[in-house]
């Protein structure tokens, strides 16, 4: 299992590529989630639980939380490992 620092590096280094309209929609969704739905406040601890296909949204949520002054932790599921368990 990857460490928090390894996951954080993966998230920070991830580059969103593709259609600019989709990228903008992902950005806007993440901002709405952080600012309106969850109302993240400075100093709060936020856990982002995700699968790797969700990395574009994860990166934007992470950026929005950091901009709000939150402490972000990650739980990245391993879909292959989950499939083996079943």
C-alpha atoms as one frame of an Amber mdcrd trajectory, in Angstrom:
protein
   0.000   0.000   0.000   1.312   3.424  -0.912   2.171   5.963   1.767   0.368
   9.284   2.135   3.369  11.087   0.686   3.487   8.770  -2.345  -0.217   9.262
  -3.036   0.046  13.024  -2.511   2.912  13.130  -5.031   0.850  11.137  -7.550
  -2.060  13.548  -7.123   0.099  16.669  -7.334   1.974  15.394 -10.402  -1.159
  14.261 -12.244  -1.876  16.332 -15.347  -5.453  16.650 -16.507  -5.517  16.231
 -20.271  -8.307  16.221 -22.771 -11.271  18.333 -23.685 -11.048  21.764 -22.023
 -14.819  21.772 -21.417 -14.594  18.514 -19.486 -11.614  19.850 -17.548 -13.582
  22.972 -16.665 -16.584  20.876 -15.583 -14.336  18.760 -13.329 -12.822  21.923
 -11.839 -16.248  23.470 -11.207 -17.614  20.254  -9.679 -14.664  19.981  -7.297
 -14.981  23.615  -6.206 -18.724  23.214  -5.600 -18.135  20.055  -3.553 -15.467
  21.679  -1.384 -17.036  25.109  -0.981 -20.775  24.439  -0.973 -21.569  20.780
  -0.347 -18.973  20.066   2.327 -18.044  23.664   3.238 -14.409  22.835   4.006
 -12.885  25.227   6.531  -9.256  26.155   7.278  -7.568  23.609   9.517 -10.135
  20.878   8.894  -8.999  17.367   8.089 -10.323  15.989   4.814 -10.101  12.369
   3.684 -10.323  11.763  -0.052 -11.274   8.128  -0.688 -10.922   7.272  -4.362
 -10.165   4.876  -7.188  -7.411   5.769  -9.647  -9.826   6.397 -12.566 -11.134
   9.349 -10.521  -7.735  11.064 -10.409  -8.809  14.168 -12.407 -11.541  14.958
  -9.869  -9.303  14.002  -6.942  -6.634  16.460  -8.070  -9.164  19.289  -8.295
 -10.716  18.434  -4.912  -7.240  18.295  -3.388  -6.319  21.698  -4.860  -9.580
  23.238  -3.620  -9.083  21.832  -0.107  -5.483  23.056   0.072  -6.620  26.495
  -1.107  -9.082  26.515   1.808  -6.296  25.622   4.248  -7.463  22.076   4.960
  -5.233  19.130   5.817  -5.783  16.450   3.180  -5.260  12.706   3.595  -5.896
  10.029   1.004  -7.224   6.501   0.792  -6.619   5.113  -2.687  -8.377   1.833
  -3.382  -6.634  -0.848  -5.376  -9.279  -2.125  -7.787  -7.195  -5.162  -8.753
  -6.770  -6.144  -5.107 -10.494  -5.640  -4.456 -11.310  -7.914  -7.418  -9.028
 -10.648  -6.077 -10.731 -10.567  -2.671 -14.176 -11.162  -4.144
